[in-house]
Amino acid sequence: MSASRIPDIEAFEERAAIAEYDGGLNRKQAEDLAARAQGFVSADKYWEWLADYVVNRGLS
């Protein structure tokens, strides 16, 4: 994931919800799928990147 591009949280949540409810995936699988759609290897890495961004660069 490029550090210059902030992940789209709304798109992540929407994709994960659709994958979970319509696709039959469990929540972890659905979030991993949504994270990969934004260039991350997993949801854990997605949330890690966002947490680091908020703490170190701030969100206004």
N, CA, C and O atoms as a Tinker XYZ file with bonds, in Angstrom:
   240  protein
     1  N      0.849000   -1.183000    0.000000    73     2
     2  CA     0.000000    0.000000    0.000000    64     1     3
     3  C      0.879000    1.224000    0.000000    63     2     4     5
     4  O      1.826000    1.321000    0.780000    81     3
     5  N      0.572000    2.140000   -0.856000    73     3     6
     6  CA     1.314000    3.387000   -0.911000    64     5     7
     7  C      1.016000    4.238000    0.312000    63     6     8     9
     8  O     -0.145000    4.431000    0.671000    81     7
     9  N      2.062000    4.747000    0.952000    73     7    10
    10  CA     1.890000    5.560000    2.149000    64     9    11
    11  C      1.226000    6.888000    1.839000    63    10    12    13
    12  O      0.751000    7.560000    2.755000    81    11
    13  N      1.180000    7.284000    0.584000    73    11    14
    14  CA     0.582000    8.563000    0.230000    64    13    15
    15  C     -0.930000    8.464000    0.050000    63    14    16    17
    16  O     -1.605000    9.485000   -0.080000    81    15
    17  N     -1.454000    7.274000    0.042000    73    15    18
    18  CA    -2.889000    7.083000   -0.166000    64    17    19
    19  C     -3.532000    6.531000    1.099000    63    18    20    21
    20  O     -3.146000    5.470000    1.591000    81    19
    21  N     -4.504000    7.251000    1.615000    73    19    22
    22  CA    -5.202000    6.811000    2.817000    64    21    23
    23  C     -6.280000    5.806000    2.406000    63    22    24    25
    24  O     -7.042000    6.071000    1.477000    81    23
    25  N     -6.354000    4.665000    3.079000    73    23    26
    26  CA    -7.376000    3.671000    2.751000    64    25    27
    27  C     -8.788000    4.244000    2.902000    63    26    28    29
    28  O     -9.026000    5.134000    3.718000    81    27
    29  N     -9.697000    3.730000    2.121000    73    27    30
    30  CA   -11.097000    4.148000    2.153000    64    29    31
    31  C    -11.844000    3.259000    3.149000    63    30    32    33
    32  O    -12.186000    2.116000    2.845000    81    31
    33  N    -12.087000    3.799000    4.330000    73    31    34
    34  CA   -12.710000    3.020000    5.399000    64    33    35
    35  C    -14.139000    2.620000    5.035000    63    34    36    37
    36  O    -14.553000    1.492000    5.300000    81    35
    37  N    -14.887000    3.533000    4.432000    73    35    38
    38  CA   -16.267000    3.209000    4.045000    64    37    39
    39  C    -16.307000    2.063000    3.041000    63    38    40    41
    40  O    -17.127000    1.153000    3.162000    81    39
    41  N    -15.419000    2.110000    2.047000    73    39    42
    42  CA   -15.377000    1.039000    1.051000    64    41    43
    43  C    -14.961000   -0.282000    1.696000    63    42    44    45
    44  O    -15.492000   -1.338000    1.352000    81    43
    45  N    -14.011000   -0.221000    2.633000    73    43    46
    46  CA   -13.575000   -1.414000    3.347000    64    45    47
    47  C    -14.750000   -2.055000    4.087000    63    46    48    49
    48  O    -15.000000   -3.252000    3.951000    81    47
    49  N    -15.469000   -1.244000    4.872000    73    47    50
    50  CA   -16.593000   -1.759000    5.660000    64    49    51
    51  C    -17.700000   -2.314000    4.775000    63    50    52    53
    52  O    -18.276000   -3.360000    5.075000    81    51
    53  N    -17.996000   -1.612000    3.683000    73    51    54
    54  CA   -19.055000   -2.067000    2.777000    64    53    55
    55  C    -18.681000   -3.387000    2.109000    63    54    56    57
    56  O    -19.491000   -4.312000    2.046000    81    55
    57  N    -17.451000   -3.466000    1.611000    73    55    58
    58  CA   -17.016000   -4.695000    0.944000    64    57    59
    59  C    -17.006000   -5.869000    1.922000    63    58    60    61
    60  O    -17.430000   -6.972000    1.576000    81    59
    61  N    -16.518000   -5.630000    3.150000    73    59    62
    62  CA   -16.482000   -6.694000    4.154000    64    61    63
    63  C    -17.901000   -7.167000    4.501000    63    62    64    65
    64  O    -18.144000   -8.367000    4.627000    81    63
    65  N    -18.827000   -6.228000    4.652000    73    63    66
    66  CA   -20.211000   -6.600000    4.988000    64    65    67
    67  C    -20.845000   -7.426000    3.879000    63    66    68    69
    68  O    -21.511000   -8.427000    4.144000    81    67
    69  N    -20.638000   -7.008000    2.646000    73    67    70
    70  CA   -21.206000   -7.746000    1.512000    64    69    71
    71  C    -20.602000   -9.148000    1.433000    63    70    72    73
    72  O    -21.319000  -10.128000    1.233000    81    71
    73  N    -19.293000   -9.236000    1.590000    73    71    74
    74  CA   -18.631000  -10.544000    1.527000    64    73    75
    75  C    -19.098000  -11.452000    2.650000    63    74    76    77
    76  O    -19.231000  -12.662000    2.463000    81    75
    77  N    -19.347000  -10.869000    3.820000    73    75    78
    78  CA   -19.787000  -11.673000    4.956000    64    77    79
    79  C    -21.227000  -12.133000    4.781000    63    78    80    81
    80  O    -21.514000  -13.322000    4.914000    81    79
    81  N    -22.121000  -11.224000    4.491000    73    79    82
    82  CA   -23.545000  -11.563000    4.474000    64    81    83
    83  C    -24.006000  -12.172000    3.164000    63    82    84    85
    84  O    -24.794000  -13.118000    3.173000    81    83
    85  N    -23.534000  -11.651000    2.034000    73    83    86
    86  CA   -23.947000  -12.198000    0.749000    64    85    87
    87  C    -23.010000  -13.297000    0.264000    63    86    88    89
    88  O    -23.427000  -14.208000   -0.451000    81    87
    89  N    -21.745000  -13.207000    0.656000    73    87    90
    90  CA   -20.758000  -14.170000    0.186000    64    89    91
    91  C    -20.560000  -15.364000    1.097000    63    90    92    93
    92  O    -19.912000  -16.341000    0.724000    81    91
    93  N    -21.127000  -15.280000    2.308000    73    91    94
    94  CA   -21.034000  -16.408000    3.226000    64    93    95
    95  C    -19.689000  -16.569000    3.919000    63    94    96    97
    96  O    -19.416000  -17.619000    4.499000    81    95
    97  N    -18.841000  -15.537000    3.866000    73    95    98
    98  CA   -17.554000  -15.620000    4.547000    64    97    99
    99  C    -17.717000  -15.259000    6.014000    63    98   100   101
   100  O    -18.658000  -14.553000    6.379000    81    99
   101  N    -16.811000  -15.736000    6.857000    73    99   102
   102  CA   -16.843000  -15.270000    8.243000    64   101   103
   103  C    -16.245000  -13.864000    8.268000    63   102   104   105
   104  O    -15.687000  -13.415000    7.267000    81   103
   105  N    -16.355000  -13.171000    9.388000    73   103   106
   106  CA   -15.941000  -11.760000    9.445000    64   105   107
   107  C    -14.455000  -11.585000    9.136000    63   106   108   109
   108  O    -14.083000  -10.652000    8.425000    81   107
   109  N    -13.614000  -12.454000    9.652000    73   107   110
   110  CA   -12.174000  -12.369000    9.410000    64   109   111
   111  C    -11.871000  -12.517000    7.921000    63   110   112   113
   112  O    -11.104000  -11.733000    7.360000    81   111
   113  N    -12.464000  -13.506000    7.292000    73   111   114
   114  CA   -12.255000  -13.713000    5.856000    64   113   115
   115  C    -12.750000  -12.518000    5.053000    63   114   116   117
   116  O    -12.095000  -12.086000    4.105000    81   115
   117  N    -13.893000  -11.991000    5.429000    73   115   118
   118  CA   -14.479000  -10.857000    4.720000    64   117   119
   119  C    -13.600000   -9.616000    4.854000    63   118   120   121
   120  O    -13.391000   -8.894000    3.879000    81   119
   121  N    -13.092000   -9.372000    6.044000    73   119   122
   122  CA   -12.219000   -8.210000    6.245000    64   121   123
   123  C    -10.893000   -8.390000    5.516000    63   122   124   125
   124  O    -10.355000   -7.422000    4.978000    81   123
   125  N    -10.360000   -9.591000    5.488000    73   123   126
   126  CA    -9.128000   -9.842000    4.737000    64   125   127
   127  C     -9.350000   -9.566000    3.244000    63   126   128   129
   128  O     -8.495000   -8.972000    2.586000    81   127
   129  N    -10.487000   -9.994000    2.720000    73   127   130
   130  CA   -10.820000   -9.742000    1.322000    64   129   131
   131  C    -10.910000   -8.235000    1.055000    63   130   132   133
   132  O    -10.369000   -7.743000    0.064000    81   131
   133  N    -11.582000   -7.521000    1.925000    73   131   134
   134  CA   -11.731000   -6.067000    1.762000    64   133   135
   135  C    -10.380000   -5.369000    1.851000    63   134   136   137
   136  O    -10.127000   -4.412000    1.119000    81   135
   137  N     -9.523000   -5.834000    2.731000    73   135   138
   138  CA    -8.186000   -5.241000    2.865000    64   137   139
   139  C     -7.350000   -5.491000    1.614000    63   138   140   141
   140  O     -6.653000   -4.596000    1.138000    81   139
   141  N     -7.421000   -6.704000    1.088000    73   139   142
   142  CA    -6.669000   -7.021000   -0.128000    64   141   143
   143  C     -7.137000   -6.167000   -1.307000    63   142   144   145
   144  O     -6.338000   -5.819000   -2.177000    81   143
   145  N     -8.414000   -5.832000   -1.339000    73   143   146
   146  CA    -8.938000   -4.986000   -2.415000    64   145   147
   147  C     -8.310000   -3.591000   -2.388000    63   146   148   149
   148  O     -8.318000   -2.882000   -3.394000    81   147
   149  N     -7.768000   -3.204000   -1.236000    73   147   150
   150  CA    -7.125000   -1.892000   -1.123000    64   149   151
   151  C     -5.600000   -1.998000   -1.068000    63   150   152   153
   152  O     -4.911000   -1.026000   -0.758000    81   151
   153  N     -5.088000   -3.178000   -1.372000    73   151   154
   154  CA    -3.645000   -3.345000   -1.497000    64   153   155
   155  C     -2.925000   -3.838000   -0.255000    63   154   156   157
   156  O     -1.694000   -3.824000   -0.218000    81   155
   157  N     -3.649000   -4.270000    0.753000    73   155   158
   158  CA    -3.037000   -4.807000    1.967000    64   157   159
   159  C     -3.052000   -6.328000    1.911000    63   158   160   161
   160  O     -3.877000   -6.920000    1.214000    81   159
   161  N     -2.148000   -6.956000    2.637000    73   159   162
   162  CA    -2.099000   -8.422000    2.633000    64   161   163
   163  C     -3.155000   -9.033000    3.541000    63   162   164   165
   164  O     -3.535000  -10.190000    3.361000    81   163
   165  N     -3.633000   -8.266000    4.515000    73   163   166
   166  CA    -4.649000   -8.777000    5.441000    64   165   167
   167  C     -5.334000   -7.612000    6.145000    63   166   168   169
   168  O     -4.874000   -6.472000    6.082000    81   167
   169  N     -6.431000   -7.917000    6.810000    73   167   170
   170  CA    -7.130000   -6.894000    7.597000    64   169   171
   171  C     -6.261000   -6.430000    8.759000    63   170   172   173
   172  O     -6.303000   -5.258000    9.134000    81   171
   173  N     -5.482000   -7.329000    9.325000    73   171   174
   174  CA    -4.596000   -6.929000   10.424000    64   173   175
   175  C     -3.632000   -5.841000    9.965000    63   174   176   177
   176  O     -3.409000   -4.866000   10.682000    81   175
   177  N     -3.061000   -6.002000    8.777000    73   175   178
   178  CA    -2.134000   -4.998000    8.242000    64   177   179
   179  C     -2.874000   -3.699000    7.903000    63   178   180   181
   180  O     -2.333000   -2.608000    8.078000    81   179
   181  N     -4.088000   -3.822000    7.427000    73   179   182
   182  CA    -4.927000   -2.648000    7.133000    64   181   183
   183  C     -5.144000   -1.819000    8.392000    63   182   184   185
   184  O     -4.901000   -0.612000    8.395000    81   183
   185  N     -5.605000   -2.473000    9.473000    73   183   186
   186  CA    -5.873000   -1.760000   10.727000    64   185   187
   187  C     -4.577000   -1.237000   11.351000    63   186   188   189
   188  O     -4.566000   -0.166000   11.959000    81   187
   189  N     -3.497000   -1.987000   11.202000    73   187   190
   190  CA    -2.199000   -1.550000   11.717000    64   189   191
   191  C     -1.760000   -0.260000   11.019000    63   190   192   193
   192  O     -1.298000    0.680000   11.666000    81   191
   193  N     -1.909000   -0.229000    9.699000    73   191   194
   194  CA    -1.539000    0.951000    8.936000    64   193   195
   195  C     -2.388000    2.149000    9.362000    63   194   196   197
   196  O     -1.857000    3.242000    9.564000    81   195
   197  N     -3.700000    1.953000    9.500000    73   195   198
   198  CA    -4.579000    3.052000    9.904000    64   197   199
   199  C     -4.243000    3.560000   11.302000    63   198   200   201
   200  O     -4.211000    4.769000   11.531000    81   199
   201  N     -3.992000    2.648000   12.235000    73   199   202
   202  CA    -3.644000    3.058000   13.601000    64   201   203
   203  C     -2.364000    3.871000   13.601000    63   202   204   205
   204  O     -2.279000    4.895000   14.279000    81   203
   205  N     -1.366000    3.426000   12.850000    73   203   206
   206  CA    -0.108000    4.155000   12.756000    64   205   207
   207  C     -0.339000    5.541000   12.150000    63   206   208   209
   208  O      0.235000    6.527000   12.612000    81   207
   209  N     -1.162000    5.611000   11.140000    73   207   210
   210  CA    -1.454000    6.888000   10.499000    64   209   211
   211  C     -2.105000    7.859000   11.481000    63   210   212   213
   212  O     -1.709000    9.022000   11.562000    81   211
   213  N     -3.081000    7.394000   12.212000    73   211   214
   214  CA    -3.784000    8.258000   13.157000    64   213   215
   215  C     -2.853000    8.735000   14.265000    63   214   216   217
   216  O     -2.875000    9.910000   14.631000    81   215
   217  N     -2.047000    7.844000   14.793000    73   215   218
   218  CA    -1.153000    8.196000   15.907000    64   217   219
   219  C     -0.011000    9.098000   15.444000    63   218   220   221
   220  O      0.312000   10.080000   16.113000    81   219
   221  N      0.592000    8.777000   14.320000    73   219   222
   222  CA     1.802000    9.484000   13.903000    64   221   223
   223  C      1.586000   10.650000   12.948000    63   222   224   225
   224  O      2.419000   11.554000   12.883000    81   223
   225  N      0.499000   10.644000   12.219000    73   223   226
   226  CA     0.278000   11.717000   11.248000    64   225   227
   227  C     -0.995000   12.495000   11.517000    63   226   228   229
   228  O     -1.167000   13.613000   11.033000    81   227
   229  N     -1.876000   11.902000   12.284000    73   227   230
   230  CA    -3.120000   12.571000   12.651000    64   229   231
   231  C     -4.147000   12.586000   11.555000    63   230   232   233
   232  O     -3.816000   12.632000   10.370000    81   231
   233  N     -5.383000   12.547000   11.954000    73   231   234
   234  CA    -6.510000   12.692000   11.052000    64   233   235
   235  C     -7.281000   13.907000   11.499000    63   234   236   237
   236  O     -7.676000   14.004000   12.661000    81   235
   237  N     -7.495000   14.815000   10.610000    73   235   238
   238  CA    -8.233000   16.038000   10.955000    64   237   239
   239  C     -9.660000   15.948000   10.503000    63   238   240
   240  O    -10.432000   16.885000   10.707000    81   239
